[in-house]
Amino acid sequence: MPETFADERAVEDHIRTLIADRITTQYRYIYTLKNKKVADIVICHDGENPALFFIEVKYFKVNHNRLGFGAGSGSGYQPEILTRRPAYLETNLRWILSTDREPTPSYLFIPTSTLLKYVAGGEIGEKQNNIQRKIFEEVRSLNDGELADEMCRWLTK
């Protein structure tokens, strides 16, 4: 386990490894896709009731001093998801937030409804959109094992 991550891509890679090692090994019909176009991580749940699940990863680095989403002009699919709030994605999308402010990796594993409470300025607009840093103080963080357990419960219900 790394002490901190180099960047958001490193967090994504770590989450994929957690899913492969701790979930796919138990449930072979649950696995991630390597390519991403729709979300940072796409998870296939094959079998009797197939479904797709999505994870958006955000990584706060102290030296960047912000945790943004979407393009600088307020465009992109993340602001649209947060604005339009598709019902399917409220159930089948989770946000994983991590920060380099902690000595060991910890994660917030939250639905869109929770993330919306922490949008800076209280609204999503045609600007650089950010998530308030206080989310890391007010929402319970998880270690690797707890995150894997939460993801497993979410993917197998």
Beta strands, then each sheet from edge to edge (+ up, - down):
strand 1: 30-32
strand 2: 41-45
strand 3: 51-60
strand 4: 68-69
strand 5: 93-99
strand 6: 107-110
strand 7: 129-130
sheet 1: 1+ 2- 3+ 5+ 6-
sheet 2: 4+ 7-
end
